[in-house]
Amino acid sequence: MLSGLTAQALKPVLNRQWYNKLDRRGRRLPRYGGMPSAHAAFVVSVATVVGMEAGITSVAFVIAAAMVILVFDEALRMRIFLSQHGLILKELVKLLPEKERRGLPYLESRLGHKPIEVAAGSLIGIAVSLLALLVL
């Protein structure tokens, strides 16, 4: 948990455009994705702790490793498809008359992570986990 929170806390510092456009009530909303990946930090942290405590040949580690693969796949590949859909939807919304566009929410078109963001999150997950294991 600590590794995911650490990665999430670093996002406003490491990302220039951490907030997207204002919502209807005038609030800024955080963007999806960004450096580093908190999801990657969390699952890699779980796999690291399980590997260190139960061993890398344990069933628990295999399950943790499978979760790492699923989360990485979602972060790197699935969200890219959603980003493409967001770009297409934005273009379609531009074709609507101004009156019909007013009530529509802001459409995010940059979803998911770049490989470097997932790698950075993974390193945070490993580092925070090893540090926690040393302290505890």
C-alpha positions in Angstrom: 0.0 0.0 0.0 2.8 2.4 0.9 4.5 2.0 -2.4 1.3 2.9 -4.3 0.7 5.9 -2.1 4.4 7.0 -2.6 4.1 6.8 -6.4 0.7 8.6 -6.3 2.2 11.4 -4.1 5.0 11.9 -6.6 2.7 12.5 -9.6 2.0 16.2 -9.0 5.7 16.8 -8.6 6.8 14.8 -11.7 4.1 15.8 -14.1 3.8 19.3 -15.5 0.2 18.9 -16.5 -1.1 16.8 -13.7 -4.6 18.4 -13.7 -6.9 18.5 -16.7 -9.5 21.1 -17.6 -12.0 22.3 -15.0 -15.1 20.3 -14.4 -18.6 21.9 -14.6 -18.2 23.2 -11.0 -14.9 24.9 -11.6 -12.7 22.2 -10.0 -9.5 20.9 -11.5 -9.4 17.1 -11.9 -6.3 14.9 -11.8 -5.4 13.2 -15.0 -5.2 9.4 -15.6 -1.7 7.9 -16.0 1.4 9.9 -15.6 4.8 9.3 -14.0 5.2 7.0 -12.1 2.5 4.3 -12.3 1.0 3.8 -8.9 -0.7 0.6 -10.0 2.7 -0.8 -11.1 4.3 0.3 -7.8 1.5 -1.5 -5.9 1.5 -4.9 -7.7 5.3 -5.0 -7.9 5.5 -4.3 -4.2 3.1 -7.1 -3.5 5.1 -9.5 -5.7 8.4 -8.4 -4.1 7.1 -8.9 -0.5 5.6 -12.3 -1.4 8.8 -13.4 -3.2 10.9 -12.4 -0.3 8.7 -13.9 2.4 7.2 -17.0 0.7 9.9 -17.6 -2.0 9.8 -17.2 -5.7 8.8 -20.9 -6.1 5.6 -20.5 -4.0 2.1 -20.5 -5.3 1.5 -17.1 -3.7 4.4 -15.7 -5.8 3.0 -17.2 -9.0 -0.3 -15.5 -8.3 1.4 -12.2 -7.5 3.4 -12.4 -10.7 0.2 -13.1 -12.7 -1.3 -10.0 -11.2 1.8 -8.0 -12.2 1.4 -9.2 -15.8 -2.3 -8.3 -15.8 -1.8 -4.8 -14.4 1.1 -4.1 -16.8 -1.0 -5.3 -19.8 -3.9 -3.0 -18.7 -1.6 0.0 -18.1 0.4 -0.3 -21.3 -2.0 -1.8 -23.9 -5.7 -1.6 -22.9 -5.6 2.0 -21.9 -3.9 2.9 -25.2 -7.0 1.7 -27.0 -9.2 3.8 -24.7 -7.0 6.8 -25.5 -7.6 6.3 -29.2 -11.4 6.1 -28.6 -11.2 9.4 -26.6 -9.4 11.1 -29.5 -12.1 9.9 -32.0 -14.9 11.0 -29.6 -13.3 14.4 -29.3 -13.3 14.8 -33.1 -16.9 13.7 -33.3 -17.9 16.2 -30.6 -16.3 19.0 -32.6 -18.8 18.2 -35.4 -21.8 18.9 -33.1 -23.3 22.3 -32.9 -22.0 24.5 -30.1 -25.4 24.3 -28.3 -25.2 20.5 -28.1 -21.5 20.5 -27.0 -22.2 22.7 -23.8 -23.5 19.9 -21.6 -20.9 17.3 -22.5 -18.1 16.4 -20.0 -14.4 16.9 -20.8 -13.1 13.9 -22.7 -9.7 12.7 -21.6 -7.6 11.4 -24.5 -4.4 10.5 -22.7 -5.0 7.4 -20.7 -2.6 4.7 -19.6 1.1 4.8 -19.2 4.3 5.0 -21.2 6.7 2.1 -20.6 9.0 4.4 -18.7 6.2 5.3 -16.3 5.5 1.7 -15.6 9.2 1.0 -15.1 9.5 3.9 -12.6 6.5 2.7 -10.7 8.0 -0.8 -10.6 11.3 0.5 -9.2 9.4 2.4 -6.5 7.5 -0.7 -5.6 10.7 -2.7 -5.2 12.5 0.0 -3.3 9.7 0.8 -0.9 9.1 -3.0 -0.3 12.7 -3.8 0.4 13.0 -0.8 2.7 9.9 -1.8 4.6 11.2 -5.4 4.9 14.5 -4.1 6.3 12.8 -1.8 8.8 10.1 -4.3 9.9 
